Amino acid sequence: MLDTIQHWMHSYRALGWPIALGVGVTVMLLSTVVGLLAVLGLPADYFVRGKAPPGFWQSHVVLRWVFFLGKNLFGAIAFLAGLVMSLPLIPGPGVVLMLVGLAAMDFPGKRALERRLLAEPHLLASVNRLRARFGRPPIQAVGKTRPGL
C-alpha cells in the first residue's frame, strides 16, 4: 500500500505545478462542500434521539446490502481521503472529511465514538457556529457517557 501511495505521489508531481495546483484546489473545494453539507444536513437531535425507523430500502435484502456496502465504501474512501488531507502541506479540511467518513460507516461503537467527539466543547462549538451561520439549529449533544472519557 505504501508503494502505491508513493507511486501516486510521484505521478502527481510529474503533472507539473499548474495542474497539481488545480487538482489540489479542486479537491479542497469539493471536500469543503461535502463536509459543509454533511454538517448542515444532520438533524439537530441526531445524537440524542434513538435509532431511526427503517427506511424503504430495508424491506428488501438485496437493496439493504447494496445500500450497506455503498455507504460503508463511501465512508471508507472519505475517511482515507481525510486522512491524506490532514497531512502537512496537503490542502483541504482533512479532519472534517474524516468525520464525514466515520459518520457514513457502520461499525460497533460508532455512536459512542461520535458522542465522545462531540462532547469536546471546542468541536461542538465550532459545528454549532457553522450551523448558526447557515440558519440551522444547533446540534444537541449528550454529555460524556462514562467518567474519565
Steps between C-alpha positions, in 0.01 A plus 500: 500500500784738582651430157169590338482831688862581410429419134189720506692789659778468239242501219328800658827698507569406137186687388670834550416770747204664317305174473602388847384835640170471314444146629588609854262797493222289347539227762505762776181665373315172446595364841394828662161484329449134598595571861278808512202312357552218748515735801202705383296196400504334842178536696553699821396200713709242310720414800228496767219314325461127475552283196329625184197308373575258214498652153348360182831351393509272806198302384700312237817300575682599181424871541604485865839346413562730202427804718710363787801425278473828307473707816794328665712523185426873476585540869829315469604704195402827670688402817815408307480818292467701821796317647712593198376860510586536865868446418718812496508699173189325360213745444152426628304447819630154581350468847153596378519246219618233745196574719270478196654162417457374854139620508422316176647165606335239721720339764459396863537793739445763232229689688709510820800630305291773336362605837846509655629718217210742536548509877812706426385860557715653225379260232133536596533880515661507154231278348221707657656832386512365146138382521389838643666681210272310261187532715499142626418415865792394720588133543367360825778294652491278801774525761776248548355156553754363748726672751853554377414516129 
